[in-house]
Amino acid sequence: MYDNSIRSVMRRRGIIKADPDATVRKVTKQMARRNAGAVLVIDGDRLVGIFTERDAVFRVMAPGLDAAETRLRDVMTRNPLTIGPDRPFGVALALMHKNGFRHLPVLEKGKLVGLVSARSAMDPDLEDFRAEAHRRESFQR
């Protein structure tokens, strides 16, 4: 699995995108509603930042900022590290581990095409686990 391309495991749909002037309150409500850990901050058609659940805790809540007034541009991680879709997934995991983050935007020729997360490493294994559990359950009947 770690040799598979990022393209094969990245999320293409359901990625939350927001304007740099969006408020933290608005965006975190969207994150909660969609069970998302990250929002890609887009200015025009350019990726300018990423805002994660950790940013909400450490850059907004802990310092006591008002989420209704705080703009993403003030608390996002600017110019996030990105990766291409044809790189091995293991490279993405190594980058995330080395740099201490869990989400990595995927760009192809400068255009945002997806998002890969450390959680993506578990998804195929979880599917195998579910399939095996279902198979075993059918034998017990």
N, C-alpha and C positions, 0 to 999 in steps of 0.2 A: 504494500500500500504506500509506503514512503517513497517508492520510486515512481508512483503514478504522478501524472502531471497535475498541477494545481487546478487546471481547467476541469479536470474530472471530479474534483471535490469541492470547488468553490461554490458559493451561493451567488446566483445571478438575479434571482427574484426576491422580493421581500426585503431588500436592503433599504434602510431608512436613510434618506438624504435630507439635508436641511441647509438653509441659507445661514451665513455667518451672523446675521442680525436676528435670527430666531432666538426666543428666550429659552433658557434652560427648562423652565416649567413646562412650556409647550412641548419641547422635545422629549423630556423625560416621561411625560404622560404617554406620548407615542411609543416610546421604548417599552413602557410597562404594558401597554395594550397589545403590543406585538411580540412581547417576550424577547426583546433584542438587547444585546449588550453593548452595541456601538451604533453610532450615527456618523455617516460620512458627510462632511461639511463641504458644500459645493458653492463656488462663486462663479456664476455664469455656467460654463461647462468644465470648469477647472476644479480639481480636488485641492482644497486649501487646508483641510484639517480633518481630524477625527475627534469625536467626543464619546467617551465611554462611561460605563457605570462607575468606574473607579474615579474618573474625572468629576463626576457628580458628587461623589463622597468627599474626595480629598481637596478638590478645588472650589467647591460650592458649599456643601453642607458643613464640613468641619470648620472652615473659616467664618461661617455665619453669613454668607452672602444671600441675598434675596433672589430665589430662583425665578420669580416673576419679573424681575428687573435685569438680571444678569444675561448678557448676550453670549452666544456660543463663541464668538470671536475672542472674547476675553478669557475663556477658560478651556478652550479646545487645545489639543496638541497640534501645533502648526506643522505643515509640510511633513506629514507622516511618511515613514519608510513604506515603500511599495514593492511589489514583485510582479513579474510577468507570468502569464497563465501557463506557459509551457515549461516552466521550471519544475523540478521535482517537489512534491509536497514536503518531503523531508527537509529540503532547504528552507521552506517557509517555517516549519516547526523549529528548526535550529535558530533562525533569525528571531522568532518570537521569544524563544527561551533565552537567548543571549541578551536581548534588549529589554526583557521583562514586560512584554505586552502580549495580549491574547488575540488581537485582530490585526489583519494585514490587508489593506486594499490591493486589488489586483488591477493593474493598468496594462493595456496593450496599445502600443504606439501612442502613448500619452492619454488614451481615453480609458475612463473607468469601465471595467467590464465585470467586476465582481468583488467579493469579499471572502477571505478565507480566515478561519479562526482555529484556535487550538482545539476547540470542541469538535471541529470537523474530523479530527483524528479518531474520535470515539464513534462517530456516526456509523461508518461501515461495520465496525465491530459490534455495535449495538444491534444493527440489522441482522447480522449473523446470529447473535445471541437470541434475538426474538424468534428468528426462523427455527433455531434449534429447540427453543422452549415450546414452540407451537408443534413441532414434530414429535417431541416427547409427550406432550399433552395428548396428542391423537393416539399414541400407543396405550395410554392409560385408560382410555375409554372402553 
